[in-house]
Amino acid sequence: MAVRRRNYLLFFALFVALTPIAMIAQATTAGSAEPRLTISQVVEKLVEKNAERAKALEGYRGKRIYHLEYAGFPTTLRAEMIVEMTYHAPATKEFAILSEVAANGSLDMF
């Protein structure tokens, strides 16, 4: 009798665990009955979204830090340069050096 009861409990636990999965599967198949887009509609949406992205990216500004280290004969050289970069659409980048430091020697060596 205990074995039968354990089998029923196992069956019940599996039923309870798998029921939500079956409901989700039914919901996704019912939701996929939406009309499909034609190729021309997809291309139209693609062009529209590209235009939105291009308008949003008219320009930006950022700071870049460049580190350089050379370990070799006859000495070790280190340098750091901080640069401000400005981008203007469609393809213009401008760089302005904010600071430059050379630990051992001149920056002209780099």
N, C-alpha and C positions, 0 to 999 in steps of 0.2 A: 504494500500500500504506500509506503514511504517513497519507493522508486517511482511509482505512478504520479504521486503528488509532485515530486521533484521535476519530472518530465513536463507536467502541466505548467509549473512555475517557469521553467526554462522557455517553453513555448510562449507563454504570456509575456515574458521579458523581451524576447525577440520581436514579438508582434508590436509591443509598445515602442521598442527602439526603431523599428523599420517603418512604422506608419508615417512619421513626419517626412522621411525620405521619399516615400511614394507620393505624398501630397505635394511636395516640392516639384517632383518630376512632372506631375500632372499640371501644375500651375505653369511651368515653363513651356510645356507643349501647347497649352491653351493660349499663352501669351505670344507664341510665335506665329499666330494667324494674322499678323499685321501685313499689310500689303508691301511687297518688295519694291524698291526703287529701280527705276530704269537706269541704263547707263548714262543717258544724258542728264538725268537728275543727280546722279552721283558726281559727275564731272562739274555740274553747275554748283553743287554744294562745296566741292573741293576748291574751285576757283574763288568762291565767296569767302571761305575760311582763310585761304591764302592772302586775300586782300585785307581781311581783318588783322591777320598777324603782321603783315607788312606795315599797316597803319599804326599798329601798337608799337612797332619797333622802329620808330623814326630816329632814335638815337639813344645812346647811353654813355655813361662815364664810369671809369673804374681806375683803381690804383693797382699797379703791378710792382712786385719786388723781385729783382733778379739777383741771385747769389752766384758767385763764381769762385771756385777754389782750384788752384793748380798746385799739386805736390810733385815736384820733380827736381831734376838737376838744374841749376845749382841751388835753388831756393824754393820756398813755398810762397805762393802769392794768393791773396784773398781780396775780393772786391764785392761791393754791393751797390746796386743802383735802384732807386725808387722812381718809378715813371707813372705819370698820369696819362691814361689813354682815353680818348674821346672818339666815339663812333657816330657818324652821321649817315643816314640811309642815302643811297642804296649801298655804297661800298667805300666810304672814306674813313680812314683811321688816322688820327693825329696823336703824336706822342710828345709829351713835355717832360723833361728830366727835372724831378723835384730835388733829388740829392744823389750824390755819388761819393763813395768812400772806398779808398784803397788802403788796406792794412800794411802791405809791404811793397812799396814802390809806387810808380805812377800808373794812372789809368790808361795812359797812352800805350802801355805794353799790351793791353787787351784789345 
